[in-house]
Amino acid sequence: MDQSQEKELVKRIKKLVQVNKELEEQVNKLSAQNEELLAKNKEFEELVAKLEPRALEAERKKAKPDTLRFKMATVLYAEIHGFAKVHQNVDSQAMIDELDQIYFEFDQIVSRYNIEKIKTLGDSYMAAGGIPIKNRTNPIEVVMAALEMVNYIESHPRAGVWDLKIGIHSGQVTATAQGKKKVSYDIKGETVNIAHRMNSSCPVGKVNISVMTYELVKEFFHCQYYGKMPVKFLGNVDMYFVERLHPELVLPGTRLQPNEAYRTRFGLIQFGDMQELILDKLERELPGYLYYHNVKHTIDVVTQVELIGWGEGVTDEEILLLKTAGLFHDAGHTIEYANHEYHGTVMARAMLPKYNYTPEQIETICGIIMATKLPPQPETTLQKIICDADLDYLGRSDMIPVAHTLYDELKAQDKIGTLNEWNKLQLKFLSVHQYFTETARNLREVNKQKQIDRVKELIDWDA
């Protein structure tokens, strides 16, 4: 490994440490929120029990529309003009019908990108990503939708008649749900106002995004700096025109058709949404006696497969598959202890198609998960990586306290005898265990030998 590779690896390790810290803080936050929600739910149930049916119905009628707050949404504000270029003898109703057809196509585009249409008003069209379901990918999806809208207008049979300009900004919004059978949303906030101003400052045929959106999408799109726009309370906000997807992310000969590199890069960002969902499920549903196979262990494995994967030189797609397998490898504990690996694959097969994993990727992920079943017998490089990540603690300085949590877990299920017996088993396991990858051996093997000496000191050989 040359000096530049070592610097890059150190940089990535520092990033992983920070991500791991943020995940632990997130888990603690989710746990606190869960307890708070349970307490509030109990109070609500007690209150409902005291209300008479008539009083309860009256309270429901008084209820205001649901108001939701989103920390990170992306608002698209588009304006389309055409009537000013039309001669007086042109049927205005036909033009209106044509505009309706354009808006219909816009609806199809935003639907494909899981974006919520907010409203149309005259020649204005507004949509937002990241509502009502929160996600990290909404800036990318909204910009993709905007480029498709521009492409549709440019290829329209009467392209010279219709003009389109789009402004986009990412930030906090407040959304109010309306309707019963078909729910729609009205959004408010500074983010909406800035998106509108991005549109007002945008030349015809362009997609103008704020610097806030630019920072979230610059790894996907080639953008051209446009200038600054003064915004109250924010000062001068930089603006960028979105030109196209980066060439390495599109199929040859196309402008907007993503290739496998795009899908992998997008999937690594989308993984954060899935991870939050699974960690929350584990926090709520894992049995209380799982002192070792808990949320922290899952976070450790997800972090470690990425680190070892980089050391082993695997591709970005393989990193995504490893992290996904790490996320699900112990999720089956919510169903059964003995066969949790199998149940983890069942959960993965059910969820991963919703996140656009291919059947081939899902099969690979399930094979990686099953490789963690003891005793480990990995066959592929990816399976070897997760097996080393799963037992990474054997070569860490905190091996003894971590091992004790596993002992407590087994003891709670009457699967182990005394602590002294456990230490003898640990010594036997450590003595025969070998890491499968060169990276893990370089990182942990030396420390693991020290752990053997430490465990020997804990054993009462006369007992």
C-alpha positions as CSV (number, residue, x, y, z in Angstrom):
1,M,0.0,0.0,0.0
2,D,1.6,3.3,-1.1
3,Q,1.5,6.6,0.9
4,S,-1.4,8.1,-1.0
5,Q,-3.5,4.9,-0.3
6,E,-2.6,5.0,3.4
7,K,-3.7,8.6,3.6
8,E,-7.0,7.8,1.9
9,L,-7.6,4.8,4.2
10,V,-6.9,7.0,7.3
11,K,-9.3,9.6,6.0
12,R,-12.0,6.9,5.5
13,I,-11.3,5.5,9.0
14,K,-11.8,8.9,10.5
15,K,-15.1,9.3,8.6
16,L,-16.3,5.8,9.8
17,V,-15.5,6.7,13.4
18,Q,-17.6,9.9,13.1
19,V,-20.5,7.9,11.4
20,N,-20.3,5.3,14.1
21,K,-20.6,8.0,16.8
22,E,-23.5,9.6,15.0
23,L,-25.3,6.3,14.8
24,E,-24.9,5.6,18.5
25,E,-26.3,9.0,19.3
26,Q,-29.2,8.3,16.9
27,V,-29.9,5.0,18.7
28,N,-29.9,6.7,22.1
29,K,-32.2,9.4,20.7
30,L,-34.6,6.7,19.2
31,S,-34.7,4.9,22.5
32,A,-35.6,8.1,24.4
33,Q,-38.2,9.0,21.8
34,N,-39.7,5.5,22.0
35,E,-40.0,5.8,25.8
36,E,-41.6,9.2,25.5
37,L,-44.1,8.0,22.9
38,L,-45.1,5.1,25.1
39,A,-45.7,7.4,28.0
40,K,-47.8,9.8,25.8
41,N,-49.7,6.9,24.3
42,K,-50.6,5.7,27.8
43,E,-51.8,9.2,28.8
44,F,-53.8,9.4,25.6
45,E,-55.5,6.0,26.3
46,E,-56.4,7.0,29.8
47,L,-57.9,10.2,28.5
48,V,-59.9,8.5,25.8
49,A,-61.2,6.0,28.4
50,K,-62.6,8.9,30.4
51,L,-64.4,10.5,27.5
52,E,-68.0,9.6,26.6
53,P,-68.6,8.5,22.9
54,R,-70.4,11.8,22.2
55,A,-67.7,13.9,23.7
56,L,-65.0,11.9,21.9
57,E,-66.7,12.5,18.5
58,A,-67.0,16.3,19.3
59,E,-63.3,16.4,20.0
60,R,-62.5,14.7,16.7
61,K,-64.6,17.2,14.8
62,K,-62.6,20.0,16.4
63,A,-59.3,18.4,15.4
64,K,-57.1,20.6,13.1
65,P,-55.4,19.2,10.0
66,D,-52.3,17.2,10.8
67,T,-49.2,19.4,10.7
68,L,-45.9,17.8,9.9
69,R,-42.4,19.2,10.1
70,F,-39.6,18.0,7.8
71,K,-36.0,19.0,8.5
72,M,-34.9,18.3,5.0
73,A,-37.2,18.5,2.0
74,T,-36.5,19.7,-1.5
75,V,-39.0,22.0,-3.2
76,L,-39.3,22.4,-7.0
77,Y,-41.0,25.5,-8.3
78,A,-41.6,25.5,-12.1
79,E,-43.1,28.1,-14.4
80,I,-44.2,27.3,-17.9
81,H,-45.1,30.1,-20.4
82,G,-46.5,29.8,-23.9
83,F,-49.5,32.0,-24.4
84,A,-47.5,35.2,-25.0
85,K,-46.1,33.7,-28.2
86,V,-49.4,32.5,-29.7
87,H,-51.2,34.5,-32.4
88,Q,-54.7,35.7,-31.8
89,N,-56.2,33.3,-34.2
90,V,-55.0,30.3,-32.2
91,D,-57.7,28.5,-30.2
92,S,-57.0,29.4,-26.6
93,Q,-58.9,26.4,-25.3
94,A,-56.6,24.1,-27.3
95,M,-53.6,25.8,-25.7
96,I,-55.1,25.2,-22.2
97,D,-55.7,21.6,-23.1
98,E,-52.0,21.4,-24.2
99,L,-50.9,22.9,-21.0
100,D,-53.0,20.4,-19.1
101,Q,-51.2,17.6,-21.0
102,I,-47.8,19.0,-20.1
103,Y,-48.8,19.1,-16.4
104,F,-50.0,15.5,-16.8
105,E,-46.6,14.5,-18.0
106,F,-45.0,16.4,-15.1
107,D,-47.2,14.4,-12.7
108,Q,-45.9,11.2,-14.3
109,I,-42.4,12.3,-13.8
110,V,-42.7,13.3,-10.2
111,S,-44.5,10.1,-9.5
112,R,-41.6,8.0,-10.9
113,Y,-39.2,9.8,-8.5
114,N,-41.5,9.4,-5.4
115,I,-42.0,13.2,-5.3
116,E,-45.2,14.7,-3.9
117,K,-47.0,17.1,-6.2
118,I,-48.1,20.1,-4.1
119,K,-50.2,22.1,-6.5
120,T,-50.6,23.8,-9.9
121,L,-51.8,27.4,-10.2
122,G,-52.1,28.9,-13.6
123,D,-48.7,28.5,-15.2
124,S,-46.9,27.4,-12.0
125,Y,-46.2,23.9,-10.8
126,M,-44.9,23.0,-7.4
127,A,-43.7,19.7,-6.0
128,A,-41.6,18.5,-3.1
129,G,-39.3,15.6,-2.3
130,G,-38.9,14.2,1.1
131,I,-42.5,14.4,2.1
132,P,-44.7,12.7,3.4
133,I,-42.0,10.0,3.8
134,K,-38.7,11.4,5.0
135,N,-35.6,10.3,3.0
136,R,-32.0,11.4,2.3
137,T,-32.2,11.0,-1.5
138,N,-34.9,13.7,-2.2
139,P,-32.5,16.4,-3.5
140,I,-31.2,14.0,-6.1
141,E,-34.6,12.8,-7.1
142,V,-36.0,16.3,-7.4
143,V,-33.1,17.4,-9.6
144,M,-33.5,14.3,-11.8
145,A,-37.2,15.1,-12.2
146,A,-36.4,18.7,-13.1
147,L,-34.0,17.6,-15.8
148,E,-36.7,15.3,-17.2
149,M,-39.2,18.1,-17.3
150,V,-36.8,20.3,-19.2
151,N,-36.0,17.5,-21.6
152,Y,-39.7,16.9,-22.2
153,I,-40.4,20.5,-23.0
154,E,-37.3,20.7,-25.3
155,S,-38.6,17.6,-27.2
156,H,-42.2,18.8,-27.3
157,P,-43.7,19.1,-30.9
158,R,-44.2,22.8,-30.2
159,A,-41.0,23.4,-28.3
160,G,-40.6,26.9,-29.6
161,V,-43.9,27.9,-28.0
162,W,-43.5,26.7,-24.5
163,D,-40.9,28.1,-22.1
164,L,-39.9,26.4,-18.9
165,K,-37.7,27.5,-15.9
166,I,-37.3,25.7,-12.6
167,G,-36.0,26.8,-9.2
168,I,-35.0,24.3,-6.5
169,H,-34.0,24.7,-2.8
170,S,-33.5,22.2,0.0
171,G,-34.4,22.9,3.7
172,Q,-37.0,22.7,6.4
173,V,-40.7,22.8,5.5
174,T,-44.0,22.6,7.4
175,A,-46.6,20.4,5.6
176,T,-50.4,20.3,6.3
177,A,-52.3,17.2,5.3
178,Q,-55.6,17.8,3.7
179,G,-58.4,15.5,2.5
180,K,-59.6,12.1,3.7
181,K,-60.0,9.8,0.7
182,K,-57.1,11.4,-1.3
183,V,-54.6,13.1,1.0
184,S,-52.7,16.2,-0.4
185,Y,-50.2,18.4,1.2
186,D,-49.8,22.2,1.5
187,I,-46.3,23.3,2.4
188,K,-45.0,26.5,3.9
189,G,-41.8,27.9,5.1
190,E,-38.6,29.8,4.0
191,T,-37.6,26.8,1.8
192,V,-40.7,27.4,-0.4
193,N,-40.0,31.1,-0.6
194,I,-36.4,30.5,-1.6
195,A,-37.4,27.9,-4.3
196,H,-39.7,30.5,-5.7
197,R,-36.9,33.1,-5.8
198,M,-34.6,30.6,-7.5
199,N,-37.3,30.3,-10.2
200,S,-37.6,34.1,-10.5
201,S,-33.9,34.4,-11.0
202,C,-33.7,31.6,-13.5
203,P,-33.4,32.1,-17.3
204,V,-35.7,30.2,-19.6
205,G,-34.7,26.6,-20.2
206,K,-32.6,26.3,-17.0
207,V,-32.7,24.5,-13.7
208,N,-31.5,26.9,-11.0
209,I,-30.6,25.4,-7.6
210,S,-29.5,27.0,-4.3
211,V,-26.1,26.2,-2.8
212,M,-27.9,24.1,-0.2
213,T,-29.2,21.8,-2.9
214,Y,-25.9,21.9,-4.8
215,E,-23.9,20.6,-1.9
216,L,-26.3,17.6,-1.7
217,V,-26.2,16.7,-5.4
218,K,-22.8,17.8,-6.7
219,E,-21.5,14.2,-6.7
220,F,-24.2,13.3,-9.2
221,F,-24.6,16.4,-11.4
222,H,-22.4,18.7,-13.4
223,C,-23.4,22.3,-12.3
224,Q,-22.3,25.7,-13.5
225,Y,-22.0,28.6,-11.0
226,Y,-24.6,31.3,-11.8
227,G,-24.2,34.0,-9.1
228,K,-25.5,35.2,-5.8
229,M,-29.0,36.1,-4.7
230,P,-29.7,38.1,-1.5
231,V,-32.0,36.3,0.9
232,K,-33.3,37.8,4.1
233,F,-31.6,36.4,7.2
234,L,-29.3,34.2,5.1
235,G,-27.3,36.9,3.3
236,N,-26.2,36.2,-0.3
237,V,-27.1,32.7,-1.4
238,D,-25.0,31.1,-4.2
239,M,-26.9,29.7,-7.2
240,Y,-26.0,27.0,-9.7
241,F,-27.4,25.8,-13.1
242,V,-27.7,22.0,-13.3
243,E,-26.4,21.0,-16.7
244,R,-26.4,17.2,-16.7
245,L,-25.5,14.0,-14.9
246,H,-21.8,13.4,-14.6
247,P,-20.7,11.4,-17.7
248,E,-19.5,8.4,-15.6
249,L,-23.1,8.0,-14.3
250,V,-25.0,7.7,-17.5
251,L,-25.4,5.0,-20.2
252,P,-23.3,5.8,-23.3
253,G,-25.1,7.9,-25.8
254,T,-27.7,9.2,-23.3
255,R,-28.2,12.3,-21.1
256,L,-30.4,11.1,-18.4
257,Q,-30.4,7.3,-18.3
258,P,-28.5,6.2,-15.1
259,N,-26.0,3.4,-15.3
260,E,-24.9,0.9,-12.6
261,A,-22.4,3.4,-11.1
262,Y,-25.2,5.9,-10.6
263,R,-27.4,3.3,-9.0
264,T,-24.6,2.2,-6.6
265,R,-23.8,5.8,-5.6
266,F,-27.5,6.5,-5.1
267,G,-27.9,3.2,-3.2
268,L,-25.2,4.1,-0.7
269,I,-27.1,7.3,0.2
270,Q,-30.4,5.5,0.3
271,F,-28.9,2.9,2.6
272,G,-29.0,5.5,5.4
273,D,-32.8,5.6,5.2
274,M,-33.0,1.8,5.3
275,Q,-30.5,1.7,8.2
276,E,-32.5,4.1,10.2
277,L,-35.6,2.0,9.7
278,I,-33.9,-1.3,10.7
279,L,-32.1,0.2,13.7
280,D,-35.4,1.6,14.9
281,K,-37.0,-1.9,14.5
282,L,-34.2,-3.5,16.4
283,E,-34.4,-1.0,19.2
284,R,-38.2,-1.7,19.6
285,E,-38.3,-5.5,19.0
286,L,-35.1,-7.1,20.1
287,P,-35.5,-9.2,23.3
288,G,-34.2,-7.5,26.4
289,Y,-31.7,-10.4,27.2
290,L,-29.7,-9.7,24.0
291,Y,-26.8,-7.9,25.7
292,Y,-24.4,-8.7,22.9
293,H,-26.5,-9.1,19.7
294,N,-28.0,-5.7,20.1
295,V,-28.2,-2.5,18.1
296,K,-24.6,-1.5,18.9
297,H,-23.3,-4.8,17.5
298,T,-25.2,-4.3,14.2
299,I,-23.7,-0.8,14.0
300,D,-20.2,-2.2,14.6
301,V,-20.5,-4.8,11.9
302,V,-21.9,-2.3,9.3
303,T,-18.9,0.0,10.1
304,Q,-16.4,-2.8,10.1
305,V,-17.4,-4.4,6.8
306,E,-16.9,-1.1,5.1
307,L,-13.4,-0.6,6.7
308,I,-12.3,-4.2,5.9
309,G,-13.9,-3.9,2.4
310,W,-11.8,-0.8,1.6
311,G,-8.7,-2.6,2.9
312,E,-9.4,-5.6,0.6
313,G,-10.0,-3.3,-2.4
314,V,-13.6,-4.3,-3.1
315,T,-15.8,-2.1,-5.4
316,D,-18.4,0.5,-4.3
317,E,-21.2,-1.9,-5.3
318,E,-19.7,-4.6,-3.1
319,I,-19.4,-2.1,-0.2
320,L,-23.1,-1.5,-0.6
321,L,-23.8,-5.3,-0.5
322,L,-21.6,-5.8,2.5
323,K,-23.2,-2.9,4.5
324,T,-26.7,-4.2,3.6
325,A,-25.8,-7.7,4.7
326,G,-24.3,-6.3,7.9
327,L,-27.5,-4.4,8.6
328,F,-29.7,-7.6,8.3
329,H,-27.3,-10.2,9.6
330,D,-28.7,-10.2,13.1
331,A,-32.2,-8.6,12.4
332,G,-33.6,-12.2,12.5
333,H,-33.1,-12.1,16.3
334,T,-36.5,-10.2,16.4
335,I,-38.1,-13.5,15.4
336,E,-35.9,-16.3,16.7
337,Y,-32.5,-16.7,18.4
338,A,-31.4,-20.1,16.9
339,N,-32.0,-19.4,13.2
340,H,-31.7,-15.7,13.1
341,E,-29.5,-15.7,10.0
342,Y,-32.2,-17.4,8.0
343,H,-34.9,-15.0,9.3
344,G,-32.6,-12.1,8.4
345,T,-32.5,-13.3,4.8
346,V,-36.3,-13.5,4.7
347,M,-36.5,-9.9,5.9
348,A,-34.0,-8.8,3.4
349,R,-35.8,-10.5,0.5
350,A,-39.0,-8.7,1.5
351,M,-37.5,-5.3,1.9
352,L,-34.7,-4.9,-0.5
353,P,-36.8,-4.9,-3.8
354,K,-38.4,-1.7,-2.4
355,Y,-35.0,-0.1,-2.4
356,N,-34.2,-1.2,-6.0
357,Y,-31.8,-4.0,-5.3
358,T,-31.6,-6.4,-8.2
359,P,-32.4,-10.1,-7.7
360,E,-28.8,-10.9,-8.2
361,Q,-27.7,-8.4,-5.5
362,I,-30.3,-9.8,-3.1
363,E,-29.0,-13.4,-3.6
364,T,-25.4,-12.2,-2.9
365,I,-26.5,-10.4,0.2
366,C,-28.4,-13.4,1.6
367,G,-25.3,-15.6,0.9
368,I,-23.2,-13.1,2.9
369,I,-25.7,-13.2,5.8
370,M,-25.8,-17.0,6.0
371,A,-22.0,-17.1,6.0
372,T,-22.1,-15.6,9.6
373,K,-23.7,-18.7,10.9
374,L,-21.3,-20.5,13.4
375,P,-19.0,-22.1,12.7
376,P,-18.2,-19.7,9.8
377,Q,-17.3,-21.3,6.5
378,P,-17.1,-18.4,4.1
379,E,-16.5,-19.1,0.4
380,T,-16.3,-15.7,-1.3
381,T,-14.3,-12.5,-0.4
382,L,-17.4,-10.7,0.7
383,Q,-18.4,-13.6,3.0
384,K,-14.9,-13.6,4.5
385,I,-15.1,-9.9,5.1
386,I,-18.4,-10.1,7.1
387,C,-17.2,-13.1,9.1
388,D,-14.1,-11.1,10.2
389,A,-16.3,-8.0,10.9
390,D,-18.7,-10.1,13.0
391,L,-15.9,-11.3,15.2
392,D,-13.9,-8.1,15.1
393,Y,-14.1,-7.7,18.9
394,L,-11.8,-10.7,19.4
395,G,-8.9,-8.5,18.5
396,R,-10.0,-5.3,20.2
397,S,-8.9,-3.9,23.5
398,D,-12.5,-4.2,24.9
399,M,-12.6,-7.9,24.1
400,I,-13.1,-9.0,27.7
401,P,-16.1,-6.7,28.6
402,V,-17.7,-7.4,25.2
403,A,-17.3,-11.2,25.7
404,H,-18.9,-10.8,29.1
405,T,-22.0,-9.3,27.5
406,L,-22.2,-12.5,25.3
407,Y,-21.9,-14.6,28.4
408,D,-24.7,-12.7,30.1
409,E,-26.9,-13.2,27.0
410,L,-26.3,-16.9,27.0
411,K,-26.7,-17.2,30.7
412,A,-30.1,-15.5,30.6
413,Q,-31.2,-18.3,28.2
414,D,-29.6,-21.1,30.3
415,K,-27.2,-21.9,27.4
416,I,-24.0,-21.6,29.5
417,G,-22.7,-22.6,33.0
418,T,-20.4,-20.6,35.2
419,L,-18.2,-17.7,34.2
420,N,-15.1,-19.8,34.6
421,E,-16.5,-22.4,32.2
422,W,-17.2,-19.6,29.8
423,N,-13.7,-18.3,30.0
424,K,-12.3,-21.8,29.2
425,L,-14.6,-21.9,26.1
426,Q,-13.4,-18.5,25.1
427,L,-9.8,-19.6,25.4
428,K,-10.4,-22.6,23.3
429,F,-12.2,-20.6,20.7
430,L,-9.5,-17.9,20.6
431,S,-6.8,-20.4,20.2
432,V,-8.2,-22.0,17.0
433,H,-9.8,-18.9,15.5
434,Q,-8.2,-17.3,12.5
435,Y,-9.2,-14.2,10.6
436,F,-10.0,-14.8,6.9
437,T,-8.8,-11.5,5.3
438,E,-5.4,-10.0,5.3
439,T,-6.8,-6.7,6.4
440,A,-8.4,-8.2,9.5
441,R,-5.2,-10.1,10.3
442,N,-3.1,-7.0,10.1
443,L,-5.6,-5.0,12.2
444,R,-6.6,-7.5,14.9
445,E,-4.4,-10.6,15.0
446,V,-1.7,-9.2,17.2
447,N,-4.2,-7.9,19.8
448,K,-6.0,-11.2,19.7
449,Q,-2.9,-13.0,20.9
450,K,-2.8,-10.6,23.9
451,Q,-6.4,-11.4,24.6
452,I,-5.5,-15.1,24.9
453,D,-3.0,-14.2,27.7
454,R,-5.6,-12.1,29.4
455,V,-8.3,-14.8,29.4
456,K,-5.8,-17.3,30.8
457,E,-5.3,-15.0,33.8
458,L,-9.0,-15.1,34.4
459,I,-9.4,-18.8,34.6
460,D,-9.4,-20.8,37.8
461,W,-7.8,-24.0,36.6
462,D,-8.6,-25.8,39.9
463,A,-12.3,-25.2,39.6
